[in-house]
Amino acid sequence: MSFAGTFLALMMSALIVSACGVLLETSLRASVPPERYANAQVVVAADQYEYVVTGSGEDLEREAVRLPDTARLDAALAARAATAPGAAVAVADFTFPVRAAGGALIGHGWGSHLFTGATLTDGSPPREGEVVLGRSAARAAQAAVGDPVSLETAAGRADFRLAGIARVDGAGAPPAWFADTQAAALAGHPGRADAIAVLAAPGTDAATLAGSVTEVLAGSGVKVHAGDDRGAVEDPGLGYAKDLLFGIGGSFGGIATIVAIFTAAATVALSVSQRAREFALLRAIGATPRQIRRAVAAEALLVAPLAGIAGLLPGLGLAHWWFGQLQDRGAIPEAVQLHVSPLPLLAAVVLGLFTALGAGWTAGRRPARIKPGQALTEASVERWRTGRLRTLAGLAALAGGMVLTGVSAGSTGSDAAGVALGVVMLFMFAMALLGPLVAQLCVSLFGLPLGRAGSAAGLAVANSRANARRLASAITPIVLAMAFASTLVFMNTSESHAADKQLRAGVIADHVVTDPAGLAVNAAAEAARAPGVEAAVGVLNTQVLVPIGAGEFKSLQGAAVQGITGSGAQLAKVEDLDVREGSLDRLGGDRIAIDITLATAADRGVGDRLALYLPDGTPVSPEIIAVYGRGLGLTSVTMDRAALAGHVTSAFDSMLLVRGGTAESLTPWGTVTDAAGYATERSLEARLGAWTNNTMAAVLGGFAAIAAVNTLVTTILNRRRELDTLRLVGSTRRQVLRMLRWESLLVSVTGIILGSAIAAATLIPMMRGMTGEAPYVPPLAYASFAIAAAGLALLAVTLPARAMLRRRS
């Protein structure tokens, strides 16, 4: 049975490692085949990353952080790129949203028809003040060539003469083509282009053209793309998908791999220790220490590769399922494919092999080293003391966890979250290393009330006290499952609960107006003139990057930002930001208000200037005129909308907050709801965003639960001699099972309490730093974790014991 338990543990380890390895490899190798730029051999674009440089010399590190929106380049570079040897033509490309009566359109310059294949079926190319539409868009506008068409862009609403009708292949929003000389201004970025498409002259290959364009544009700071790299330019979602997959496969995968190795090693060590009597007998009949070690290594070499290979197929299944779920939720572009190569699969098998060899060698050292007589004695009576080195390492891990808990208590925002998993890991290492001592302490504590529950309960307590190592091996996986599942799940529930509370308290507008395509540029001004309206504030939501920390701890933190129309006084009528310092009266221009969490992280206050990067990477340093407390539910930065408008792809407002008036009078500008309805919609979006976090908890918690069941079953089946002895001295089958049930209760309660304590030590300081509140733990969710842990422990103990006792009967 110990063979089966070891096999299952190593198989599950290979499953976790291979799944995370495949996702990690995909994050590094993912690409999107170009569609719009398929006929442009080379695409030039601005660098879409901002960089954080730390250290110097050999210790120099350069971390790339993706910009929240598209960084643009000087449109005049198209003329320089056209002079590159082998270039036939270079076209400055523009992509921007357009609102029309018939629905949302995507605007482009007409020059893009050279590489997209768009062809006129009627009319002529557009000049300034003119537009070319696709047939479906023209039909929706009920316009023919020569008719005026009312369109709205970042420059405002205007009538354009329909110059022609064009046909273009491909799905997506219907296009609208404008004159190249006017497109940049209509996009809201005069003189700037999204990219430059360079077409090759006949006889010039893409690699040669890319090299010559790079030479011509040297010193401009732009990036030259060819091959599948062109797809990343037209689909910014690829960059976010790679970051997400790297976070799952790298950050979470690293933790999951450590947990898998740790659990598999513990199972292998348990298997070896349970065979101490067998090794002692081998020593007694003349086996040498070297032969014992070789026997352990041979078994590891036999079991580990087979278990690793058996875990690869379900590991690939988990990777495919996880990847597919992320695609279904829109987090990964449909064109991205999962990359599967032999490398992560081989790594999973090799890692399992080394884990088995290392754990077996460590566990087999003592039975191979001590004298045969002493080995027989220790096989009969469990050795209580733990090694000095193990005890010191456990105390060091415990001290490290306590120190990190203090650091987390003094941290805010993402710093607190970053420390959290380190706290869990250190406490888990301490639990594993000090397990027998912790088990003795828990038995002494919980055994007092149990000892009064009858003879079966008293025997269970005595058994547990005499076999602390066995008890510790059963408790540790339950602690692991409770600690990780509780931390990951309740971290999300706590943040969502605090954000929802702040959102409901912060939005004091009577009406919230939204539109999937964005609101009209003049929506706020027009709504303000509606009957009974006291204030109407347009809100443009996006993100900025804020440098925080210093020296080796310097980083860029993403911060949600709202750009508002109107004054701070008007904003106060529709949003209660809970201002703690300063005032919103001077809000506007280069004066901003920030959340207290961001102010603490950046070490800035009222009167200071905050260095930040706008969505397209433009650096600015506005003055802080107020610090408020509801940034988690509303937004971390509040600034003038005009300061953001030229730095985002869509300059249409995200929502309109209105005080006074009626819902019916506001319907011309979009869908109208009240503050409570808007808060409910936002909460639903947050719950959908928590799926990845809950999936991580399910993967780690499920793995730990299987490990707990595996350990408990292996332990029970290894107690045949003990259970037979109890039957021989007169215990009935029912009495033995009752004793085992009390033991399972002791194991599960101890595991639940210790796991909950580790989760609490992690979550309380982290949530204090992130939200300023205590963690929010839904009672039903916690109860389900506890019941699942207790139920699994009970089933894992009683089912094999019942079957074993039935066979003996």
N, C-alpha and C positions, 0 to 999 in steps of 0.2 A: 504493500500500500504506500510505503514511503517513496517507492519508485514513481507511482502514479501521481502522488502529490507534487514531487519535484518536477515531473514532466509538465503538469498543468501550470505550475508557477512560471517555468521557463517559457512555455508556449504563450502565456498571457503577456509576459515581458516582451517577447518577439512581436506580438500583435501590436502593442502600444508603440514600440520603437519603430517598427516598419511603417505604421500609419503616419506618425508624425514626421518620419524621415521623408516619405513621399511628398507630403505637403510642403516640407521645407525645401526640397529639391524643386518643386513646382514654383515656389516663390522666387527662386533664383533663376529659373530657366523660362518662366512663362513669357509668352509673346502673343501678340494679336496680329494676324495677317492684315495688311493694309487693304482697305476697300476704296475709300474716296481717293487716297493717294496711290492707288495701284498702278496708275499709268505715269506717275511722276517718279523717275528713277532715284531722285535725291530730294529730301525734305529738310529744310533748315528751320530750326525753332530755337527759342530762348531756353536756357537752362531752367528746368522746372523744380529745382531744389535750392534751398538755402543751406548753408553749411556752418557747422559749429566746430571750431578748431580748438583743441586742447593739447597741452603738453608742448614739447619742443624737441628738436633733434630726433633721436631714435624713438622717443616716446610720443612723437607727434601723432595725433589721431584726428581724423576729419569725418564727422558724422553728417550724413545727408538727411535733411528733413524736407519732405515734399510740401510744396506750396499749396495753400487751400484752393487757389484758382489758377487760371492760365497766365503764365508770364508771357508778355509779348515782346516783339523785337521791332527795330526801326524798319518801317516799310521801304525806306530808301535803299536798304541793303539788297533789295531785289535787283536793282540796276547793277550793283557790283557783282552779284552772283551770276548775272547773265554774261559777264565778260570772262568767266572761267573757261579755259580750254575744254572743248567737248560739250559745252552747254548750248542748247538750241534756243531756249527761252527760260526766263525765271518769272514766276507769277507770285505777287504778294497775295496771300489768301486770308480771307476774313470770314468768321463764323459768328453769328449773333442772333438772338431771338427777335422775332417780329410778331406783333399782335395784329390780327385782322378780324374782320367781322365774322368770317367763316371758321376761325380757329387759329391756333398757333402755327407760325411758319418759321423756317430757318433761313436767315439772310446770308448771302454771299456776294462777292464781287463777280461781275460777269467774266472776268479773266479766268476764273476757275474752270470754265467750260473746256479749256484746252486739255485738262487732265482728267476731268470727270466724265467727259463724253456727252455732256448736255448739248442738244442740237435744237435749233429753232425750227418749229413747224409752221409758224406764222409770225409776221411782223419783222422787227429788226432789233439789233442789240440795244440795250438801254443807254441813254445819255443821262446827265444829271437831271434829277426830277422825274425820272422814268423808272419803270420796273418791268422785269420779265417774270412771269409766273408759269408754273406747271399747269397742265390742263385742269387737274382737279381743283387747284386753288382758284383758278380763274372762274371755274364753274361755281364754286362756293361763293365767290364775290359777285357773281352774276354780271361779269364784265367781259367785254370784247376788246380787241386791239383798238387803241385810241381812246377808250373810256377812262375816266379818273377812278382810282382805287384808293380808299382811305386806309392807311397803314400807320402803325405806331411803332417807333423804335426808341432807342435811348435818347435820341434828339427830340422826341415828342411826336405828336400826331400830325400827319401831313397827307395831302392828296398827291398821288403819283400817277402819271399817265402810263397806262398799260402799253408798253412798246412792243411786246411780243409774247408768244406762247412757246414754251420749250418742253422737250421730252428728255427725261433722265431716268436711267435704271436705278433700282435700289429702293429699300424700304426706309422708314423713318418719317419725320415731319416733312410736309411739302416745302420745297425750297422757293426762295424769292431772290432774284438776281438784280443787283443795282450796279450803277456805273462804278468802276474801280476808283475813280477820283472822289467819289462820294461815300463809298462803303465804310471807310474807317471812321468818318464823322458820325454816320448813322449808328455804328456799333458803339459809339461812346468813347472811342480811343483814337482821336485824330493823330495821324502820322505813325500809328502802330499797327502791325499785322500779327495775326495768330501764328502764321508760318509762311515760309517761302517755298513753293514747289519748283524744282528745277528739272526741266526735261532735257534728255540727252540728245545730242545730234546723232544722225545715223552713223553707226560704226563705233560708237563710244559705249563702253559697258559701265554699269552702275558703280563699280569699285573705283574705276579710273576717274569718273566724274566726281565722285565723293571726295577723292583726294585733291582734285584741282579746285573744287569749291571751298574745301577747308583751307587751302593755301590763300585763295583770294580773300576770304573773310577772316583771316588770322587777325587776332587782336580785338575782334568785335564781341567776344564772349558768348557767341552762339554755339549751338550743337548741330552737327551735320549727321543726318540719319539716312541709312540705306537698308535695303532688305526688309525683314520683319520689324526692324526698329521703327520704321515709318508708322506702323500701326499704333505705337504708343503715343505718337503725336496727335493722331486724330481721335484716340480713345483714352482720355485721362483716367478713366476708371481702371485701366490696367495697373497704373502706379499704386492706386489705393488697394487693389486686389492683392498685389505683391506684398505690400506692407502688412495686410491682414493675414495672409498665408504665412508670412515670415513670423508674425507674432504667435500664430497657432503652432506652426511646425518648429519654430526656433525657441521662443521664450517659454510657451506652455510645454512644447515638446521636450525641452531640456529638463523642466521640473518633472514631467511625466516619466521621462527616462530614468531620472534619479530614483523616483518612487518605485518604478518597475524593477530596477536593479536591486534596490534596497529590499523590496519584498521577496524577489526571487532568491537573493542571497540568504535572507532569513529562513526561507523554506528549505533551501539546501542544507543550511547549518542545522536546522531542526531535524532533518532526515538523518544526517550523520550522527548527531548527538543521540537520537533514539536507538541507534545501533551500537551504542557504547558497549553493551553486554557482548554483542557478537565480536567486536574488535578485541575486547578483553579476553575472550576465549581464544581468539587467534593468537594473541600475545602469549597466553598461557601454554599453548602447544608449540611455541617456538617461532612464531612469525616475528620478523624484525620490524622496527619502526619504518624503515624504508618500504617494506612490502605493504604495510598498512597504508602509507601515503600513496603508493602506486595504485593500490586497489581503489582508493577514493578517487584518484585522478582518472583511472580507467572508466569508472562508472560515469564520471562527469563527461568524459569524451564520448561515451555511448549515448547518454541521455540528452545532453545539451543540443547537439546538432539536429537530432530528430525532432526535439521539441521546438527548436527555432524554425525549422522548415514547416512544421505543422502550424505554426502561428502566422506564417507569411500570408496565406490565402485569406484568413479572416482580417488580417491587418490591411491588406489591399482593399477588402470589402469596406472596412471602416473608412479608409481614406477616400474611396469613391463616393460613399454615402455622404460624408461630411462635405466634400467638395461640391457634390450635386446640390445639397441643401443650401449652401452659400450662393450658388448660382441661381437657384430658384428664388432666393430672397433679394436678388439684384446686387449682391456684394461683389460678385465676380462676373465680368463680361461673358456672354455666351460663347464668344469665339475662343476663349482661353481653354486649353486642354490640360488635363492632368498628366504630368510627366512621371512615368514609371521606368526606372532603370535598375540594373542589378545592384547599384551602389548602396542605397538605403536598406535593401533586403539582405545583402551580404553583411552590412554593419549590424543589423539586428541579430543575425545568427552568431556572428563572431562575438558580439557583446554578451550574448547569453552564455556562450562557451566560456569566456573569461570570467564571467560572474560565477558560474558553477565551479570552475577550477579554483578561483580565489576563495569562495565561501567554503568549499570542501576542504581546501588546504588549511584554512584557519580553524575550522571546526575539528579537523582530524589531527591537529598538532598535539593536543594534550593526550588523547588516547594512544597515540603512536609513541609519545615520549615517555610517559610514566611507566613504572614497573607493572608487570602483569597482575600481581596481587592487589596493588592499589587500584588498577583499572577495574578489576572485578568488584572491589568494594564500592567504587564510585558508580559502577553500573547498577548496583543494587540500591544505593542511597544517593539521592541527588546532592551534588555539591552546592552549598548555599552561597559561598563567597564568589564575588565576581573579581576578575583580574584588576590589578592596580591601574594598569594603563587604560583599560576599558572604563573604569570608574572616573579617572581623571578626564578622559575624553568626553564622557557624558556630562560631567560637571562643567567643563569648558563650553559645551554646546548649550547647556542650560543658562550659563552666565551670558553667553552671546545672545541668546534669545531675549533675555531680560534687558540687555543693553539696547538691542534693536527695538524692543517695545518702547523704551524711553525715547529713542530717536523718532519712532513713528508718532509718539505723543506730541513731539515738538515740531512735526512736519505738517505741511498742508498740501491739499490738492493731489497731483500725481506723485509727488514725493512720498506721501503717506502710503499710497497704493503700491508704490514700488518697493517699499520696505516690508509690506505685509507678508508676501510669500516667503521672504527670507526669515521672518519670525516663525512662520509655520514650520519651515524646513528645519530650523535649528531646534525647536521644541520637539519635533518628531525624532530627530537624531538623539536628543537627550533621552527621550522615552525609550528608544530602542536600546541604547547603551546602558541605561540605568534600570531597564525593565524589571529584573528580579528584585531590586531594592524597592522600586515603586510598587510592585505586586505585593511584597511583604507588608508594606505600609498600608496599602488599600485593604488587604485581607484583615489586618489588625483593626482597621477603622470600621469596615463594613461587616466584619465577622461578628462583632459584638451583638448587633440586633439579630443577625441570621442564626447565631448559636442558640437563641432562645426559641427558634421556630420548630424545634423537634430534633429527633435523633438524626434524620436524613440530612437536615440542614447543618447540624453540627459536624457530621462526618464530611460534608462537602467543604466546610471551612477548614477542618483539619487537613484534608487532602490538599487543598489549595495552599495552605501555609507550608506544608512539607515539600511541595513541588512548585516553588516560586518561578523557576525558569520555565517550566511548562506553562504555567499560568501567564507569564509575561509574553510568551510566544503567541498565545491565544488572544490576549488583550490588544497587542500592538496593531494588528490589521484593523480592528474595530476603531481604535483611536485614530488611525490614519484615515479611514473612511469618513468618520464624523468630523474630523478637523478640516479636511479639504473640502468636503461637500458643504459644510456649514459656512466656511470662509467664502467660497466662491459664490454660493447662492445668496447668502445674507448680505454680502458686500453689495450686490446688485439691488436687493430689495431695500436696503438702507438708503442707498443713493437715490433710488427712484422715489421712495417715500418722502425723503427730504425735498427733492426737486419738485414733486407734485404739490407738496404743502406750500412751498415758496411760490410756485406758479399760481396757485389758487388765491393766495393772499396778495400777490403782486399785480395781477391783471384786474384793475378796477374799472375798466371800460364797460360801458353798457352793451356794446356790440363789437364783434370782431369780424372783419370782412377779409376773405381769402379767395384766391383763384389759382388753380394749378399752373396756369401760364404766367402768373405774376399779374399784379395790378397795373392799371394804366398810370402813366407818369404823372398825370394831373389829378389822380383819384382823390388824394388828400385835400387838395384845394377845392375841388368840386363838392366833395362830401361835406366840407366845412360850411358850405352855403345852403345845405339841406335844412328844411324847417326843423327847429328845435335842437340843432346840434350845437353843443358848447365847445367841443374840441374834437379835431380829427387829426391823428398823427399817423403818417405812413412809416412803416418799419421795413428796412432792408436787412435781412439776416445773412450773415456769412461768418468767416473766421479770419483771425489774424494770428501771427506767430510772435510770441513774446520771449525775449532772452531772459532766462532766470539763472541764478547761481553764479559762481565765479570759479576761476581756476579749473581744476580737473572736474568739478561738479557743474560746469556750465552746460546749459542745454537750451533748446527751443521748445516752448510749450504752446500748443494750440489753444486758442481762447475764442469762445463764441462772442460775436460782436453784433450789435444792432445799430444801424445807421438810421437816424430819425429825421423826419421833416418837422419844422416848427421849433419852438423854443423849449427850454427846460421847464418853464411854467406850464406849457401845454402838455408836456409829457407827464407831469405830476398829476394831471387830471385823469389820465388813462392808465398809468402804471405807478404803483407804489414800490419803489426800489429799496425802501428801508435805508435811507441815507444815514450813515453813521458819522461821517465827517464832511465838512464843506457844504456846498450848496449846488443845485442844478441850474441856478439862475443864469450863470455865464456859459452854459453848455453851447458849443458851436465853434466853428472854425477849427483851430488846432487845440481846443480845450475838450477834454474827455472826462468821463466818470468810469471808475472801475470797481469791481467786486473786491471785498475785503480779503478773500482767499488769494486772489491774484496779487493784490497789493502786498500781502505778507510774503508770497513766494518771490516776487520781484524786489522786495525791500524798498518800496516806494510809498509815498503818502501825498496828501494834498499839498500842492505847490511844487512838487517834483515833476520832472519830465520823464515819461516812460518811453524807452526805445522799443519800437515794434516794427514788424513787417506787415504791410497791407496784403490783401489776398493775392496780389500778383507779384509780391516780393519787393515792392517799393518801400525803402526804409523811411520812417518818420519818427519824430520824437515830440508828441503832443504833451501839453501840460495837464496834470491831473487836478481837477477842480472839485471832485467829490469822490468819496468812497462809500459804497453801499453794501447791504448784507444779503440780497436775494439773487446773487449771481448764478447759483446752481440751478434755480428754477427758471430764471429769465435769461440773463446773458452776462458774460464776464466783463464786457466792455460796452459802453454806450457812447456814441459819437455822432457828429453831424453826418447826415446821409450824403451831403455833397462831397465830403472828404473821401467817401467810399465809391461813389458812382463811377468814376473813371478807372477803377481798379478791379472790377468784377465783369464776368461775362454777361450776366443779365442784370441790367440796372432797374428792372421792374421791382416794385416793392413786394415783399413777401406777404405782408398783411397790413390791414388798416385798423387802428384802434379808435373807436368813436365813443364820445361821451354825449348822451342826449340823443334826440331824434328817434325815429322808429325803424324797425327792421325793413319794412316795406319800402321806405324812402331810400334805403341804401342798397337794395338789390341790383340796381344798374351796374354796380362796380364789382360784384362777385357774390359768393355764398356768404350769408350772414348767420352768425351764431352768437350766443352770449358767452360771457367769460367762462362759465362752468362748462359749457359744451366744448369750448376751445381747449380748456385744461384736460378734459376727458380724452380728446383726440391726441393731444401731446403725450398723455400718459400711455395711450395705446401704442404710439410709436416707440416710446421708451421700452415697453414690454417686449415689443418685437425685436428691438435692438439687444435685449438681454439674452436672446436665444443662444448666442455663441458662448456666453458665460455659463449658462445652465448646461450646455452640452459638455463643456470642459469639466464641470462638476460631475456630470453623469459618467463621463469616461473615467475620471480618477476615482470617484466614489464607487462605481461599478467594479473597477479593477480591484480596489481594496476590499470590497465586499466578497468577491470571489476568492481573494487571497485569504480572507478570514474564514470562510466556509472550508476552503481547502485545508487550512491549518487545523481547524477544529476537528474535521473528519479524520485527518491523519493522526492527530493526537489521541482521539477516542479509540481508533482501531489499534493503536499501539499499546493500549491498556488492557489487552486481553487477559494477561496473567493476573493483573490486579482485580479485574471484575470476576474472573473465575475464582480467585481466592475469597472474595466477598461471598460468592454463592456457596463455596465449600464450608464457610464458617456459619452458615445458616441464614444469610440475607436472602429475602425473596426477590424475584425479578422486579416486582413493583417497587420495593425499597431501593434497589440499585438504580432504577430509572428515576425515582424521586430525588435521590442524591445527585444524579447527573443533571437533573433540571435545576436544582439549586446552584450547582456549579456554573451552568450556563447563564443563570441569572446574575451570579456574581461577576462573571466575565463580561457580560453585556453591559451591566450597570456601571462597572468600573470603566469600561471602554467608552461608554457614552459620556460619563462625567469628565474623564480626562480629555477626550476629544472636544467636548464643549468648552472646557477650560482653555484649551489651546486656541480654539476659534475666538473665544471672548478676549483673550490676551492679544489677539491679532486685530480683531474688529473694533474694539472700543477705542484704542488710541487712533487707529486709522480713520474711523468715522468722525471722531472729534476734530481731526485735522481737515477732513474733506468737507464735512457738513456742519460741524459745530454741535452735533447732536449725538446721542447714544445710538447704537445700531438698532435697526428695526427688524425684529425677528417674527414673522408670521407664525402664530401658535400652531396652526395646522401643518405647516411645512416642517417645523421642528419636530412636532409629534410624529409625523410620518417617518422622519429620519430615525428617531429613537425607536419606534415600533418596528421598523424594518431591521435595525441592528439587533434588537432583542429577539425578534422572530427568526432571523437567520441563524443566530447563535443557538437558539433552542432546537431548531430543525437539524442543524449540523451536528448537534450532540446526540439528540434522542433517536433520530432515524437510524444511523449506523449502530448505535448501542442496542436498540430494540432488535435489529436484525441479528446482531452478534449473539445476544442473549437467547434469542429464539433458537438459533442453531445449537447452542450449548445445551438448551433444554431437551 
